[in-house]
Amino acid sequence: MTGKTGEISKLSELQDEIRNVLQGNFKKPRWIVAEISDIKENYSGHCYLELVEKDEDSDSLLAKARATIWSSAYRMLKPYFETTTGYELHAGIKIMVAASVEYHPVYGISLNIKDIDPSYTLGDVERKRQEIISRLEKEGVLNMNRETILPEVPQRIAVISSKTAAGYEDFLEQLLNNPYGYKFYTKLYPAAMQGENAESSIMGCLEKIFEQESFFDLVVIIRGGGSKSDLACFDSYDLAFHISQFPIPVLTGIGHEQVGYCIVLFMTNTCKDGNWKL
């Protein structure tokens, strides 16, 4: 056993010493880069985050920390970030923030976020997009669906959308009132079009349509306007790969011009900004 030498401290006294050392060495906020793994707002307007760093090759966790943006700062930083990037702060994105180090005797180390650099997030999103596009190109699938033959008058249409989406109703209205009097058959495959389940939901619909693909002339994926973070699933490698392999043309009416492009728009047979233009 280790012998008792020197002063014996209470736990709280040791914690105070740790806090003093940390505060003495981190007097000014420091700019750091991290990924948001969890984020919550409370009724008082404070924002609580869990920040992580992962190994780029193995995706294993390298570091994790709690962080807070107090309401006085959050009511300025949130709209600044969203207006600049078009994205909401959400789990899965990387951010660059200026944070001070704080230490609590019960809750341990946390970061108090004072500022944010939206340009870093924009650059990281674009980098990931280009990496996915390059991967699809190397695999030889980038243009596969764009090269499928679109019928001159496609009349049997499988639609992937939310049944309550205004864009879906607009699309049906355009078909019904087409100036040539063509008759169309449509079948809706309801899907979640945003959120954590959107990607798997849309791929599930594609798999159902594939089982009856000889019956349809084409597939239309419809998702109306929204923020860039609402459309994040359309920058997915897995969804893009599924679409590239589809044996009949896939058309997309996703978002609007202000939102910009996403990978799925880039590689489908025909891509339109806004469902009314399909």
C-alpha positions in Angstrom: 0.0 0.0 0.0 1.1 3.6 -0.6 2.1 5.3 2.6 0.3 8.4 3.7 2.7 11.3 3.2 1.9 15.0 3.0 -1.5 16.7 3.3 -4.6 14.6 3.0 -7.3 16.3 0.9 -11.1 16.0 0.6 -12.4 15.0 -2.8 -13.9 18.5 -3.3 -10.5 20.1 -2.5 -8.8 17.9 -5.1 -11.5 18.9 -7.6 -11.0 22.5 -6.8 -7.3 22.1 -7.6 -8.0 20.4 -10.9 -10.4 23.3 -11.8 -7.8 25.9 -10.9 -5.2 24.2 -13.0 -7.5 23.9 -16.0 -8.7 27.5 -15.8 -5.1 28.7 -15.4 -4.0 26.9 -18.6 -7.1 27.6 -20.7 -7.8 31.3 -20.0 -9.0 32.1 -23.5 -11.4 30.3 -25.8 -9.8 27.9 -28.2 -10.9 27.0 -31.7 -11.6 23.3 -32.1 -13.1 21.0 -34.7 -15.5 18.2 -33.7 -18.5 16.3 -34.9 -21.9 16.7 -33.2 -23.1 13.3 -32.0 -26.1 14.6 -30.0 -27.8 18.0 -29.6 -30.7 19.2 -27.5 -32.3 22.5 -26.7 -34.2 23.1 -23.5 -37.1 25.3 -22.7 -34.8 28.1 -21.4 -33.1 28.4 -24.8 -29.8 26.7 -23.8 -28.3 24.2 -26.2 -26.5 21.0 -25.0 -24.3 19.0 -27.3 -22.1 16.0 -27.2 -19.0 16.4 -29.4 -16.9 13.6 -30.7 -13.8 12.9 -32.8 -13.6 9.7 -34.8 -10.7 8.0 -36.6 -11.1 8.8 -40.3 -10.2 5.2 -41.4 -11.8 3.0 -38.8 -14.5 5.4 -37.5 -13.6 4.4 -34.0 -14.1 7.0 -31.2 -11.0 9.0 -30.3 -12.5 11.6 -28.0 -15.8 12.8 -26.6 -16.8 15.9 -24.6 -20.0 17.6 -23.3 -20.5 21.2 -24.6 -23.0 24.0 -23.9 -24.1 27.0 -25.7 -25.9 29.3 -23.2 -29.1 31.0 -24.5 -27.4 34.4 -24.6 -25.0 33.1 -27.2 -27.3 30.5 -28.8 -29.9 33.0 -29.9 -27.2 34.7 -32.0 -25.1 31.7 -33.1 -28.0 29.5 -34.2 -29.5 31.9 -36.8 -26.0 33.0 -37.9 -25.0 29.4 -38.7 -28.3 28.5 -40.3 -28.5 31.6 -42.5 -24.9 31.2 -43.6 -24.9 27.4 -44.3 -28.6 26.6 -45.0 -28.2 23.8 -42.4 -29.6 23.4 -38.9 -27.1 22.3 -36.2 -27.8 18.6 -36.1 -26.1 15.3 -35.2 -23.6 14.0 -37.8 -22.2 17.3 -39.0 -18.7 18.7 -38.2 -18.3 22.1 -36.8 -15.6 24.5 -35.9 -16.2 26.4 -32.6 -14.4 28.6 -30.1 -14.9 27.2 -26.7 -13.7 27.8 -23.2 -12.9 24.8 -20.9 -14.9 24.5 -17.7 -14.7 22.1 -14.8 -17.4 21.1 -12.4 -16.6 19.0 -9.3 -19.6 16.8 -10.0 -20.0 16.8 -13.8 -16.4 17.1 -14.8 -15.0 18.8 -17.9 -17.3 20.6 -20.3 -16.9 23.1 -23.1 -18.7 26.4 -23.2 -19.1 27.4 -26.9 -18.7 31.1 -27.6 -18.4 31.3 -31.4 -18.8 29.2 -34.5 -17.3 29.3 -38.0 -20.0 28.2 -40.5 -17.5 28.2 -43.4 -15.8 25.1 -42.0 -19.0 23.1 -42.1 -19.8 24.1 -45.6 -16.3 23.0 -46.7 -16.6 19.7 -44.9 -20.0 18.9 -46.5 -18.7 19.7 -50.0 -15.6 17.6 -49.4 -17.8 14.6 -48.4 -19.9 15.1 -51.5 -17.0 15.1 -53.8 -15.5 12.0 -52.1 -18.8 10.1 -52.7 -19.1 11.3 -56.3 -15.5 10.2 -57.0 -16.2 6.8 -55.4 -19.3 6.3 -57.5 -17.4 7.3 -60.6 -14.5 4.9 -59.9 -17.0 2.1 -59.4 -18.4 2.9 -62.8 -22.0 3.5 -61.6 -22.2 7.3 -61.6 -24.1 7.6 -65.0 -25.8 4.2 -65.1 -29.4 5.4 -64.3 -28.9 8.5 -66.4 -28.3 6.3 -69.4 -31.5 4.3 -69.0 -34.0 5.1 -71.8 -36.9 7.4 -70.8 -40.1 6.6 -72.7 -41.5 9.4 -74.8 -44.8 9.2 -73.0 -44.3 7.4 -69.6 -47.7 6.5 -68.3 -47.1 4.0 -65.5 -45.4 5.9 -62.7 -44.2 4.7 -59.3 -44.0 7.6 -56.9 -41.9 7.7 -53.7 -43.0 10.5 -51.5 -44.9 11.3 -48.3 -48.6 10.9 -48.8 -49.2 14.3 -47.1 -46.5 16.2 -49.0 -47.7 19.3 -50.9 -45.2 18.4 -53.6 -46.9 15.1 -54.2 -50.3 16.8 -54.6 -48.8 19.3 -57.0 -47.3 16.5 -59.1 -50.7 14.7 -59.4 -52.3 18.0 -60.3 -49.8 18.5 -63.1 -50.5 15.0 -64.5 -54.2 15.4 -64.3 -54.2 18.8 -66.1 -51.5 18.1 -68.7 -52.2 20.0 -71.9 -52.1 16.9 -74.1 -54.9 15.0 -72.3 -52.7 12.0 -71.5 -53.9 9.5 -69.0 -51.5 8.4 -66.3 -51.4 5.6 -63.7 -49.6 6.3 -60.5 -48.9 4.2 -57.5 -47.6 5.9 -54.3 -45.0 4.2 -52.2 -45.0 6.2 -49.0 -41.7 7.0 -47.4 -40.2 9.2 -44.7 -38.6 12.0 -46.7 -36.4 13.5 -44.0 -34.9 12.5 -40.6 -32.9 9.6 -39.5 -35.1 7.0 -41.2 -35.4 8.7 -44.6 -32.6 6.9 -46.3 -33.6 3.4 -45.3 -37.3 4.2 -46.0 -36.6 5.4 -49.6 -34.4 2.4 -50.3 -37.1 0.1 -49.0 -39.6 1.6 -51.4 -37.1 1.2 -54.3 -36.8 -2.5 -53.4 -40.6 -2.9 -53.5 -40.8 -1.2 -56.8 -37.9 -3.4 -58.2 -40.1 -6.5 -57.5 -42.6 -5.0 -60.0 -40.3 -3.0 -62.2 -41.6 -4.5 -65.4 -45.0 -2.9 -64.7 -43.6 0.7 -64.4 -42.2 3.1 -67.0 -40.3 5.1 -64.4 -39.9 6.1 -60.8 -40.4 9.6 -59.4 -38.9 10.6 -56.0 -40.7 13.8 -54.7 -39.6 15.9 -51.8 -40.6 19.6 -51.5 -38.6 22.5 -50.2 -36.8 22.5 -46.9 -33.5 23.3 -45.3 -30.3 21.7 -46.5 -30.3 19.5 -43.4 -33.8 18.3 -44.3 -32.4 17.0 -47.5 -29.3 15.4 -46.0 -30.4 11.9 -46.9 -30.1 12.7 -50.6 -26.3 13.1 -50.2 -26.0 9.5 -49.1 -23.7 7.0 -50.9 -26.0 4.1 -50.2 -29.1 5.8 -51.6 -27.2 7.1 -54.6 -25.8 3.6 -55.3 -29.3 2.0 -55.1 -30.6 4.5 -57.6 -27.6 4.0 -60.0 -28.5 0.3 -60.1 -32.2 0.8 -60.8 -33.2 -0.8 -64.2 -35.8 1.9 -65.1 -35.4 5.7 -65.1 -35.5 7.5 -61.8 -36.6 11.1 -61.9 -36.3 13.4 -58.9 -38.2 16.5 -57.8 -36.3 17.5 -54.7 -36.1 20.8 -53.0 -35.8 24.1 -54.8 -33.1 26.2 -56.5 -32.1 28.0 -53.3 -31.2 24.8 -51.6 -28.7 23.8 -54.3 -27.8 20.4 -55.5 -27.3 17.1 -53.8 -25.8 13.8 -55.0 -29.0 12.0 -55.8 -30.1 15.0 -58.0 -26.8 14.8 -59.8 -27.0 11.1 -60.9 -30.7 10.4 -61.5 -32.0 10.1 -65.1 -33.6 13.5 -65.0 -33.4 16.0 -62.1 -35.6 19.0 -61.5 -35.6 21.6 -58.8 -39.2 21.7 -57.7 -41.9 19.0 -58.4 -44.0 21.3 -60.6 -41.2 21.2 -63.2 -41.1 17.4 -63.5 
